[in-house]
Amino acid sequence: MRGRFFALCAAAAMVAGGGGEAAAQGGAFVTFAGQVIDTYWGAPVEGAVVRLTETIREDGSPIVGVTDAQGRFSIPAVPEGPSQVLVSRIGYADLVQVLDIRLDQFIEVVMIPKPVVLEGIEVYVDRLETRLRELPYITSTYGEIALRSAPDLNVADYLHSQPSFEFVPCFEGNTQSGIFGQRLDCMRTRGTMPQRPRVFIDDAPAFGGVGELSTIPTSAVYRVEVIRGCGQIRVYTNTYVEGTVVQPRPLIPIIC
């Protein structure tokens, strides 16, 4: 069974769902599948996050998926029946709608792009890359597609899972039961000693450090930069990038 729903605009597309967040209990479970396409060009939209916003699994995990290069998504173990679905992608109007999810259903999601934002993002990313190239340090960059491939992780967990990167206690020789041994607030990358990173979120200092990174889901982030040697982690959220593109502002120099 094939269905289609549209993002008319961010506000008008909203349909009221049930109150509160409900756990999926009892009933049948199906695979929720579909494709997200650009309404102007008919092209697939890669990296869109498809999330059931008011339903969670019995183990407390969110029900979420990400579209691939063909704009397709497939989310297993989704409770059959009405659920509120949010489809979001930077540069497009969010779509929120209640869908009656059924067995063998394939949903075609048509999203409206924001052309000014999509064009401006390329310019903004070029500026970020130029700023990094001017630094005498090795940097690792994680883009939106990679980040959104792990939509159920936060930024701290995502970085900790990457090769040649880990968060460790800032004091050597701590036991796991000790207070300092439990706090993984220093970073260690290949070729560097453990160091307490300076964390920036949307170009502003995050005084909560690594702990603050654990409060940010990867699905809300467009880009993460890890500047080795300099000991900095810089996070750029989707909301900030879109706002910067619409109202350009100068980049703040990176000072190590």
N, C-alpha and C positions, 0 to 999 in steps of 0.2 A: 504494500500500500504506500503510495507516494503522496506527500502533502507539501504545501508551501506556505511560509509565512514571511511577512515583510517588515523591514524597519522603515516605517513611514517617517518617523523622526524620533528623537530620544524620548520625548514626553508622550507623544500620541500613541506610541507602540505599547505603552504599559497597560497591562490588564491586571486587575487586582487579584491576588492569590489569597490562599488561606492564611490566617494569622499565625505567626510563630513558626519556629523551625521544627519539623516533624521527622522522626526517625522512620526508616522504612521497616515496617513490621508486617509479617504475614503476606499473603497474596502472592501473585506470580511475579517473577523477575524476568526481564527481557533485555535484549541489546538495543540501545537507542542509537540509531545511525542516521547519517544525513550528509549534506554537503552545503557549504557556505559559499555564496558567489557574490560578486560585485554587481549591483543593479545597473550601473552605467555601462560597464564593459562586458559583463557576462563572464568575467574571468574568475577562477577560483580564488578564495581568500585564504592564504596560508597563515597559520599562527593565531587564528581566532579561538578564544576560550569559550567553550560551551559548558555552562554550569547549571545544575539544578539548585536554585537558591534557597528553597525552603524545605528541602528533603536531604537527609543524611543517611548513611548506611548504619546498620545496627552497631558496628564497631566505632561509630563516631566519625568516620572518614567522609570527606566531601565527595559528591558525585560530580565529576568534572572530566572534560576531555579537551583535546586541542586538535585543530584541523591540520592535515598534512599538506604537502605541496599541491595536491589536487583539490584542496579545500574540504576533504572528507574527514569525518569524525566517526568513531565507533566507541560507545561507552557500555561496557558490560554490567550486568547485575543492577539494572535500573528497575525500580518498582513499577509495575504496570498501572496505568491510570493517570489522572490529572496531576501535573507538576508544573511549577513555575520555572521557566527556562530563561537564563540570561546568556546572550551571545555578545561578546565584546572583542574589539580589536582596535588598537590605536589607529587613528585616522578615519574611523567609521563611527556612525551613530550607533549607540548601544540599542539592542533589541531585547525587550522583556515581554514575555507572553506565556500564558498558561496553555500547555499542550496536553492532549489526552494521549499518552504514550502507550502504544500497543505492539503486539508481536508482529514481526516482519514489516514494520513501518520504516519508511525512508523519508526524511524531512529535507526539503530544499529551503535553505535560509537565504534570503536576499537582503543584503545590507547596503545602506546608502553611504558612499564615501564622502570624506571632507577633502576635496582636492587641494585646498590651500595647505592643509595640515600635511597631507601625504607628500606634497612637493617640498614643503619647508623642512620636513624631517631629514631628507637627504642632505640639505645644506647644513643643518645643525650638526648632524653626525660628522660631516666633513670637518667642521670646526673643532669638534671634540677630538677627532683623530689628529688633526694638525697640532693641537695643544699637547697631546701625548708624545708626538714625535719630537717635540722640542725639548723633552726631558731626557736626561742621561741615564734613564733607568729602564729595565725590562718591565713591560706591562702585560697583563693578561686581561682580555676583554671578553665579556659574555653578553651576547645579544639577545634580543627578545625571543627569537625562535627557540634558541637553546633553553632560555629561562622558562618559557611557557611549556616546554616539553616535560617539565616537572611541576605541574600546577598545584600539587598538593604539598609542596615544600615551601619553607620560608628561605630568605636569602642566606641566612647563616648556615642552615642545613645544606643548601645547594652548594655553597662554596666548599664546605667541609667534605662533600662527596666528590669533589673534582680531583683528578690526578695531580700529584705534586703540590697539593695544598691541603692544609689541615689547621684546625684551631686546637691549641694546646694550652695547658696551664702556664701562667707567666713565671712561675717559680719552679725551678728544677727540684726533683726529689720529693714532690708532694705525694701523699697517699691519696687514693681515690676517695677515701672517707673523710679526708680533711677538707676544710672549707675552700682552700685555695686549689686543691686538686680537682674539685668539682666545677670550678669556674674556668671554662675554656675561653679565656679572653685575650690570648695572644695568637698571632698567626705565624705559621711556618710554611714557607714556600721553598722550592728547590733552589739551593745555592744561597739561602739566607738563614741567619739565626732567628730563633723565635723573637718576635717583637710585638709590643702592644700597638695595634693599628690605630691610626686616626681615621675615624669614619665620617664620611660626608654623605648626606642624603639631600639630593637636589641642590648641590653646591653649598649647603649650609652644614656646619659642624653638628654631628650627632653626639651629644655628650653621654648618651647611654652606651656608646661603643658597640661591641659585638652583640651585647644583649638587645640593642635596638634593632639590629639586623634580623633577629629572630622574630620580630613582630611584623615583618613585611613579607607578604606572600609573593612568590616569584611571578604570579599571574598579574601583579600590579606594577611590575618593573619592566622598563624598556631596555635598560643597559646597566651593566656593572663593570667597573674598572678596578683592577687590583694592581697597584704600582709597587713592585718589589723594590727593596732597598730603601725607597722613600717611606714604606710602611703605611700606605694609604689604601682605603677601600672607598670607592665613590659609587653611589647608587643614584640612578635617575629613574623616577617613576613615570608612568605613562601620563598622568595628569600634569606633571611638571613639564614634560617634553612638549605636550600639546600646547600648553600655555605659553611656553617660550617661543614656539613656532609662530603662534598667532600674534604675540607681542614680543618681538625680538629684544634681547638684552645682551649686553657684553659678557663674554666669558671672564670669570675671575681667574687670574693666574694661579697655577698650582705651585705652592711653596712647600718645599720639603725641609 
